[in-house]
Amino acid sequence: MDILEIGNGGLNFEESKTHFTAWALMKSPLLIGTSLPTASEETLRILSNKEIIAINQDTEVGTAITPFKWGLNPDWTYDDRHPAQYWSGESQNGTVFMLINVEDEPTDMFFDLTDSPWIRAGRQYSVRDLWTHTDNGTVVRNLTAHNVPPHGVVALLLKDAGDEPSGTQPPCAQPEWCMDRNGTLIDVSAPAPNAFDRTIRLFLACLDPAIVPWILTFLISGLMHYFT
């Protein structure tokens, strides 16, 4: 892509961050097009973001991020005013995400992790914000970026942090891909048993079949006594 326009006017702070992020994560040469001696502190802060530059200068992965979800428009459509909003790609340190708010007001941006081809199902991921330079815990299955500024950007680095927590429900993020270890399809539409259900099932499984009729007789007599 062409030379960077950050610091030349026409772009506010958030738009400048978006411009720099897109150029860097698409592996474009970062050619500064403004006068550095007269550049503002905001401009210099954007141009010197070491974490964003590190993705651009990755010595092992040279491929650019690509869109995996368009957002406002149907996927795989062209609209120069509302381009694709959700992008991801590989890096030597994890999976990179770029979210662009193409709207004129702040918005929350949500996506399922496995919408990106670089994310593995059944895993949890640590989240690093490449603009705030903060570690923001771990995510499982989906992620929401809150209050993204108009024409603003979110740049994240996700690293595999192990298996997702045991007992996460529903059993799969993508119902149509939900397979048991034995290769059979899991019906995720069936409600997961709660703690009471599991306790009753365990109790019944441990019963001696010989005493089941006695228990049923006891329960029925109790109900009859209650209603009479």
C-alpha positions as CSV (number, residue, x, y, z in Angstrom):
1,M,0.0,0.0,0.0
2,D,1.0,3.6,-0.3
3,I,2.9,6.0,2.1
4,L,1.4,6.7,5.6
5,E,-0.7,9.9,5.9
6,I,-0.6,10.1,9.7
7,G,0.3,13.7,10.8
8,N,-0.7,15.3,7.5
9,G,-4.2,16.4,8.5
10,G,-7.5,14.9,7.6
11,L,-7.4,12.1,10.1
12,N,-8.3,12.4,13.8
13,F,-6.4,10.4,16.5
14,E,-8.6,7.3,16.3
15,E,-8.6,7.3,12.5
16,S,-4.8,7.7,12.5
17,K,-4.5,4.6,14.8
18,T,-6.7,2.7,12.4
19,H,-4.7,3.8,9.4
20,F,-1.4,2.7,11.0
21,T,-2.8,-0.6,12.3
22,A,-4.2,-1.6,8.9
23,W,-1.0,-0.7,7.1
24,A,1.2,-2.5,9.6
25,L,-0.8,-5.7,10.0
26,M,-1.3,-6.0,6.2
27,K,2.5,-6.0,6.1
28,S,2.8,-2.8,4.0
29,P,6.1,-0.9,4.2
30,L,5.7,1.7,6.9
31,L,6.9,4.8,5.0
32,I,6.3,7.9,7.1
33,G,4.9,10.7,5.1
34,T,5.0,13.6,7.6
35,S,7.7,15.8,9.0
36,L,9.0,14.2,12.2
37,P,10.6,17.4,13.7
38,T,7.1,19.1,13.6
39,A,5.0,16.0,14.4
40,S,2.7,16.1,17.3
41,E,3.0,13.9,20.4
42,E,0.0,11.9,19.2
43,T,1.5,11.3,15.8
44,L,4.8,10.2,17.3
45,R,3.0,7.9,19.8
46,I,1.2,6.2,16.9
47,L,4.3,5.9,14.7
48,S,6.4,4.4,17.5
49,N,4.0,1.7,18.7
50,K,6.6,-1.1,19.1
51,E,4.0,-3.9,19.5
52,I,2.3,-3.0,16.2
53,I,5.6,-2.6,14.4
54,A,6.7,-6.0,15.7
55,I,3.9,-7.7,13.9
56,N,4.7,-5.8,10.7
57,Q,8.4,-6.8,11.0
58,D,7.8,-10.5,12.1
59,T,10.9,-12.4,11.0
60,E,9.0,-15.8,10.8
61,V,5.5,-15.0,9.5
62,G,5.3,-12.6,6.5
63,T,1.7,-13.1,5.6
64,A,-0.8,-10.3,6.1
65,I,-4.1,-10.4,8.1
66,T,-7.2,-11.1,6.1
67,P,-10.9,-10.5,6.8
68,F,-12.9,-13.3,8.3
69,K,-16.2,-11.4,9.0
70,W,-17.5,-8.3,7.3
71,G,-19.8,-6.9,9.9
72,L,-22.2,-4.3,8.5
73,N,-22.1,-5.8,5.0
74,P,-22.6,-9.4,3.8
75,D,-19.4,-11.3,3.7
76,W,-17.3,-11.1,0.5
77,T,-18.9,-7.8,-0.7
78,Y,-17.2,-4.6,-1.6
79,D,-18.1,-1.3,0.0
80,D,-15.4,1.4,0.2
81,R,-17.3,3.3,2.9
82,H,-18.0,0.2,5.1
83,P,-15.2,-2.3,4.5
84,A,-14.7,-5.6,6.3
85,Q,-14.5,-5.0,10.0
86,Y,-13.0,-8.2,11.4
87,W,-9.5,-9.3,10.4
88,S,-7.0,-11.9,11.7
89,G,-3.8,-13.5,10.8
90,E,-0.8,-15.5,12.1
91,S,2.3,-14.2,13.9
92,Q,5.2,-16.0,15.5
93,N,3.7,-15.1,18.9
94,G,0.1,-15.9,18.4
95,T,-3.0,-14.9,16.4
96,V,-3.4,-11.2,15.5
97,F,-6.9,-9.6,15.3
98,M,-7.9,-6.2,14.0
99,L,-11.4,-4.9,14.5
100,I,-12.4,-1.7,12.8
101,N,-15.5,0.4,13.7
102,V,-16.7,1.8,10.4
103,E,-19.7,3.5,12.0
104,D,-19.9,7.1,13.1
105,E,-20.6,6.3,16.7
106,P,-19.0,4.1,19.4
107,T,-20.1,0.4,19.2
108,D,-19.4,-3.0,20.8
109,M,-17.8,-5.5,18.4
110,F,-18.5,-9.2,18.9
111,F,-17.1,-12.3,17.2
112,D,-16.8,-16.1,17.8
113,L,-13.1,-17.0,18.1
114,T,-13.4,-19.9,15.7
115,D,-14.7,-17.6,13.0
116,S,-11.0,-17.0,12.5
117,P,-9.2,-19.9,10.7
118,W,-6.2,-19.5,13.0
119,I,-8.1,-20.3,16.2
120,R,-8.5,-23.9,17.5
121,A,-11.8,-25.0,19.0
122,G,-11.8,-26.2,22.6
123,R,-9.0,-23.9,23.7
124,Q,-8.9,-20.7,25.8
125,Y,-6.7,-17.7,24.8
126,S,-4.9,-15.0,26.6
127,V,-5.6,-11.5,25.3
128,R,-3.0,-8.7,24.7
129,D,-4.2,-5.3,23.6
130,L,-1.6,-3.8,21.2
131,W,-2.7,-0.2,21.7
132,T,-3.3,-0.1,25.5
133,H,-0.3,-2.4,26.0
134,T,-2.2,-4.4,28.6
135,D,-2.9,-8.1,29.3
136,N,-6.6,-8.5,29.5
137,G,-7.1,-12.0,30.9
138,T,-8.3,-15.0,28.9
139,V,-11.3,-15.6,26.6
140,V,-13.2,-18.7,25.7
141,R,-15.2,-19.1,22.5
142,N,-16.0,-15.5,21.8
143,L,-14.8,-12.0,22.4
144,T,-16.5,-8.6,22.7
145,A,-14.6,-5.3,22.3
146,H,-16.6,-2.7,24.1
147,N,-17.1,0.9,23.1
148,V,-14.8,1.0,20.1
149,P,-14.6,4.7,19.0
150,P,-16.1,5.9,15.7
151,H,-13.7,4.9,12.8
152,G,-11.5,3.5,15.6
153,V,-9.5,0.2,15.8
154,V,-8.8,-2.6,18.2
155,A,-5.6,-4.6,17.8
156,L,-5.2,-7.8,19.8
157,L,-2.8,-10.6,20.1
158,L,-4.3,-13.9,21.3
159,K,-2.1,-16.7,22.6
160,D,-3.1,-20.3,23.3
161,A,-3.6,-20.7,27.0
162,G,-4.6,-24.4,27.2
163,D,-7.8,-26.3,27.2
164,E,-11.0,-24.4,27.8
165,P,-12.4,-24.8,31.4
166,S,-13.9,-28.2,32.1
167,G,-17.7,-28.2,31.9
168,T,-18.0,-25.3,29.6
169,Q,-21.5,-25.3,28.1
170,P,-22.7,-25.9,25.5
171,P,-20.2,-28.6,24.8
172,C,-19.1,-27.0,21.5
173,A,-18.9,-23.5,20.1
174,Q,-20.1,-24.5,16.7
175,P,-23.2,-26.9,17.1
176,E,-22.8,-28.3,13.5
177,W,-19.2,-29.4,14.3
178,C,-19.9,-30.8,17.7
179,M,-18.4,-34.3,17.8
180,D,-17.7,-36.7,20.6
181,R,-14.4,-38.5,20.9
182,N,-16.0,-41.6,19.5
183,G,-16.9,-39.7,16.3
184,T,-20.7,-39.3,17.0
185,L,-22.6,-36.0,16.7
186,I,-23.4,-34.4,20.0
187,D,-26.9,-32.9,20.2
188,V,-26.1,-29.5,21.7
189,S,-29.8,-28.5,21.6
190,A,-30.5,-30.8,24.6
191,P,-30.2,-28.9,27.9
192,A,-27.2,-29.8,29.9
193,P,-28.1,-31.5,33.2
194,N,-27.8,-29.3,36.3
195,A,-26.2,-30.3,39.6
196,F,-29.5,-31.7,40.9
197,D,-30.1,-33.8,37.8
198,R,-26.6,-35.2,37.9
199,T,-27.1,-36.1,41.6
200,I,-30.4,-37.9,41.0
201,R,-28.9,-39.8,38.0
202,L,-25.9,-40.9,40.1
203,F,-28.2,-41.9,43.0
204,L,-30.4,-44.0,40.6
205,A,-27.4,-45.6,39.0
206,C,-26.1,-46.8,42.4
207,L,-29.4,-48.3,43.5
208,D,-29.8,-52.0,43.9
209,P,-32.5,-53.0,41.4
210,A,-34.1,-55.2,44.1
211,I,-35.1,-52.2,46.3
212,V,-36.5,-50.0,43.5
213,P,-40.1,-51.4,43.8
214,W,-40.0,-50.7,47.6
215,I,-38.8,-47.1,47.0
216,L,-41.5,-46.5,44.4
217,T,-44.2,-47.9,46.8
218,F,-42.9,-45.6,49.5
219,L,-43.0,-42.5,47.3
220,I,-46.5,-43.3,46.0
221,S,-47.9,-43.8,49.5
222,G,-46.4,-40.5,50.5
223,L,-48.0,-38.7,47.6
224,M,-51.4,-40.3,48.4
225,H,-51.1,-39.3,52.0
226,Y,-50.3,-35.7,51.0
227,F,-53.3,-35.3,48.7
228,T,-55.8,-37.0,51.0
